[in-house]
Amino acid sequence: MTPTRVAALIGPGDRIGYEGRWRTVKTAKTDIGAMGGLFVVVTWEEGGIERFRAGDELLLKRPGSA
Protein backbone atom coordinates (compact mmCIF):
# COMPACT_ATOMS: atom_id res chain seq x y z
CA MET A 1 0.00 0.00 0.00
CA THR A 2 1.36 3.43 -0.94
CA PRO A 3 1.42 5.85 2.00
CA THR A 4 -0.29 9.23 1.77
CA ARG A 5 0.08 12.51 3.59
CA VAL A 6 -2.20 15.53 3.63
CA ALA A 7 -0.75 18.51 1.76
CA ALA A 8 -0.63 20.63 4.92
CA LEU A 9 2.01 18.26 6.38
CA ILE A 10 4.46 17.98 3.47
CA GLY A 11 7.88 19.60 3.60
CA PRO A 12 11.18 19.97 1.79
CA GLY A 13 12.65 16.68 0.63
CA ASP A 14 9.34 14.78 0.55
CA ARG A 15 8.85 12.71 -2.64
CA ILE A 16 5.30 13.14 -3.94
CA GLY A 17 3.60 11.21 -6.76
CA TYR A 18 2.10 13.84 -9.07
CA GLU A 19 1.07 13.79 -12.74
CA GLY A 20 2.40 10.27 -13.24
CA ARG A 21 5.90 10.77 -11.81
CA TRP A 22 7.69 11.28 -8.51
CA ARG A 23 8.66 14.86 -7.69
CA THR A 24 10.68 16.27 -4.81
CA VAL A 25 9.36 19.15 -2.69
CA LYS A 26 11.80 22.08 -2.65
CA THR A 27 9.63 24.45 -0.61
CA ALA A 28 6.09 24.39 0.72
CA LYS A 29 4.20 27.42 2.02
CA THR A 30 0.61 28.14 2.92
CA ASP A 31 -1.72 30.52 1.10
CA ILE A 32 -5.33 31.64 1.46
CA GLY A 33 -7.63 31.17 -1.55
CA ALA A 34 -10.16 33.67 -2.87
CA MET A 35 -12.95 32.07 -0.82
CA GLY A 36 -10.83 31.83 2.36
CA GLY A 37 -9.70 28.22 1.96
CA LEU A 38 -6.24 27.12 3.08
CA PHE A 39 -3.86 25.99 0.32
CA VAL A 40 -0.28 24.72 0.17
CA VAL A 41 1.94 26.09 -2.60
CA VAL A 42 4.70 23.62 -3.52
CA THR A 43 7.85 24.43 -5.48
CA TRP A 44 9.37 21.30 -7.04
CA GLU A 45 13.13 20.54 -7.19
CA GLU A 46 12.49 19.48 -10.80
CA GLY A 47 11.03 22.92 -11.61
CA GLY A 48 7.53 24.34 -11.48
CA ILE A 49 4.99 25.23 -8.84
CA GLU A 50 1.70 23.58 -7.87
CA ARG A 51 -1.07 24.52 -5.45
CA PHE A 52 -2.99 21.96 -3.39
CA ARG A 53 -5.87 22.28 -0.93
CA ALA A 54 -4.42 21.78 2.55
CA GLY A 55 -6.57 18.66 3.11
CA ASP A 56 -5.70 16.92 -0.19
CA GLU A 57 -4.08 13.52 0.29
CA LEU A 58 -0.88 13.14 -1.73
CA LEU A 59 1.03 9.95 -2.53
CA LEU A 60 4.26 9.81 -0.54
CA LYS A 61 7.27 7.74 -1.65
CA ARG A 62 8.98 5.83 1.11
CA PRO A 63 12.70 6.57 1.61
CA GLY A 64 14.87 3.98 -0.10
CA SER A 65 12.13 2.65 -2.43
CA ALA A 66 12.88 2.56 -6.15
trRosetta pair geometry for C-beta under 8 A, 3 or more apart (Angstrom, degrees):
i j d omega theta_ij theta_ji phi_ij phi_ji
2 17 7.4 -6 176 -2 146 148
2 59 5.4 -6 145 -147 131 102
2 60 7.5 156 166 53 84 56
3 59 7.7 112 82 -160 48 55
3 60 4.8 -48 97 65 95 106
3 62 6.5 97 16 -65 122 91
4 57 4.3 23 168 178 137 106
4 58 6.3 148 -157 70 81 34
4 59 6.0 -50 -101 -98 76 39
4 60 6.0 144 -127 3 20 96
5 9 5.2 -113 174 81 106 112
5 10 5.9 126 106 -71 126 80
5 14 7.3 -92 54 -155 150 145
5 57 7.2 149 71 -150 20 66
5 58 6.0 -30 64 60 72 87
5 60 4.8 60 -2 -49 106 137
6 9 5.3 76 67 11 80 104
6 54 7.0 35 157 153 108 59
6 55 5.7 -41 -152 -145 120 38
6 56 6.8 129 -153 71 65 38
6 57 5.8 -47 -91 -92 58 59
6 58 7.5 103 -145 11 14 83
7 10 5.9 -42 -153 5 43 114
7 40 4.3 -169 150 33 108 138
7 42 7.8 -108 -155 -42 102 120
7 52 4.0 -159 -116 107 156 130
7 53 6.6 131 35 85 145 42
7 54 5.5 -138 79 -144 103 28
7 55 7.1 -11 32 35 98 12
7 56 4.7 38 -21 58 122 91
7 57 7.8 -119 -27 -80 74 15
7 58 5.8 92 -78 -20 73 119
8 30 7.6 32 -129 -95 80 108
8 38 7.2 30 -93 128 116 126
8 40 6.0 -161 -88 -55 44 128
8 54 4.0 44 -65 -170 106 92
8 55 7.0 9 -15 -68 114 41
10 14 4.8 -118 -157 51 91 160
10 16 6.6 6 -132 -68 147 128
10 25 5.6 169 155 -70 114 163
10 28 5.4 161 97 -85 90 165
10 40 6.8 111 45 157 105 156
10 42 7.0 -7 98 -97 137 123
10 58 6.5 -5 -59 52 136 143
10 60 7.9 -163 -103 -97 100 108
11 14 5.8 107 57 -20 51 114
11 25 6.5 145 116 104 21 143
11 28 5.8 -116 -112 33 38 129
12 25 5.6 -138 -114 110 30 94
12 26 6.3 0 -125 177 90 22
12 27 6.2 -3 -80 -92 100 40
12 28 7.0 -148 -49 5 59 91
13 24 6.8 -24 -141 -167 26 100
13 25 6.5 -32 34 65 26 90
14 24 7.4 153 80 -152 39 56
14 25 4.6 21 53 16 87 126
14 60 6.4 -58 -170 -133 107 98
15 22 5.1 8 178 -176 106 112
15 23 7.2 159 -154 77 59 31
15 24 5.6 -30 -99 -94 68 68
15 25 7.8 -131 -71 0 24 81
15 60 6.9 102 75 -165 66 55
15 61 3.7 -45 99 46 120 118
16 22 7.1 148 74 -153 31 62
16 23 5.6 -29 65 65 84 84
16 24 7.8 148 18 -100 76 19
16 25 6.3 68 -8 -46 116 97
16 42 7.6 -29 30 -171 157 164
16 58 5.0 -18 -147 159 114 128
16 59 6.4 117 -165 73 59 65
16 60 6.5 -30 -102 -99 62 54
16 61 7.4 -127 -63 -2 16 90
17 21 7.5 -172 -145 101 61 18
17 22 5.8 -38 -92 -94 61 66
17 23 7.9 136 -110 18 15 76
17 58 7.2 167 51 174 69 77
17 59 3.4 -19 39 80 117 129
17 60 7.7 -101 2 -40 89 15
17 61 6.7 120 -46 -50 87 92
18 21 7.2 -34 69 66 57 60
18 22 7.9 91 23 -127 69 24
18 23 5.3 -42 43 19 112 122
18 50 6.9 -155 180 19 154 173
18 58 7.2 -19 -69 -151 99 109
18 59 7.7 -171 -51 45 58 98
22 61 5.4 26 -133 -42 130 147
23 44 4.7 -44 177 -137 124 124
23 45 7.2 170 -179 39 74 81
23 46 5.5 -101 -135 20 91 127
24 44 6.6 106 67 -162 54 72
24 45 4.0 -7 80 17 110 128
24 46 6.7 118 34 -22 84 89
25 28 5.6 -9 -173 -45 128 108
25 42 5.6 -77 -126 -154 93 110
25 43 7.7 87 -165 68 60 53
25 44 7.0 -63 -106 -109 34 52
25 45 7.4 35 76 -21 11 91
26 42 7.9 118 40 177 70 71
26 43 4.6 -63 66 103 111 92
26 44 6.0 80 -3 153 102 10
26 45 4.7 146 -65 -68 97 61
27 42 7.3 168 86 -151 52 45
27 43 4.5 22 47 39 91 113
28 40 5.6 -2 -171 -178 102 109
28 41 7.2 158 -153 78 50 47
28 42 5.2 -10 -103 -102 83 74
28 43 7.7 -146 -67 23 43 69
29 40 7.3 155 78 -155 28 62
29 41 5.3 -19 64 57 81 97
30 38 6.2 -28 -161 -165 111 94
30 39 6.9 136 -161 78 59 49
30 40 6.0 -40 -100 -99 58 61
30 41 7.5 144 -125 12 7 83
30 54 7.2 21 -127 -90 100 116
31 38 7.8 136 74 -161 43 49
31 39 4.6 -30 68 71 91 102
31 40 7.5 157 20 -99 83 13
31 41 5.1 56 -13 -26 127 113
31 51 7.0 -54 50 -135 136 115
32 36 6.3 -22 -174 -141 105 37
32 37 7.2 146 -160 72 57 37
32 38 6.6 -34 -104 -100 61 51
32 39 7.2 167 -97 20 11 89
33 36 6.7 -33 70 41 77 17
33 37 4.2 0 35 56 125 89
33 38 7.6 -93 0 -30 92 9
33 39 5.4 96 -50 -26 95 120
37 53 6.4 -41 157 -131 129 96
37 54 7.7 -163 164 9 84 100
38 53 7.4 84 85 -166 62 63
38 54 4.1 -4 109 -16 104 140
39 51 5.2 9 172 -176 132 101
39 52 6.6 152 -161 79 79 37
39 53 6.0 -61 -107 -107 71 37
39 54 6.2 -130 -103 -40 17 78
40 51 7.2 160 80 -154 44 55
40 52 5.1 -17 59 63 94 92
40 53 7.8 28 15 118 82 11
40 54 5.6 112 -28 -99 96 63
41 49 6.4 1 -179 -175 93 109
41 50 7.7 171 -154 88 52 37
41 51 5.2 -20 -102 -101 71 81
42 49 6.8 160 84 -156 50 58
42 50 5.2 -13 60 62 101 84
42 51 7.5 179 18 -85 74 30
42 52 6.7 26 -8 2 115 108
43 48 7.6 168 -151 95 55 39
43 49 5.3 -26 -99 -101 66 83
44 47 6.1 -22 84 57 102 24
44 48 5.1 8 35 65 120 84
44 49 7.3 -155 4 -82 81 32
44 50 7.2 48 -35 3 108 101
52 56 4.6 -109 180 45 107 140
52 58 6.9 -26 -138 -61 166 121
53 56 4.7 113 61 -32 82 99
61 65 5.9 -142 -178 64 87 116
62 65 4.5 75 68 -13 92 125
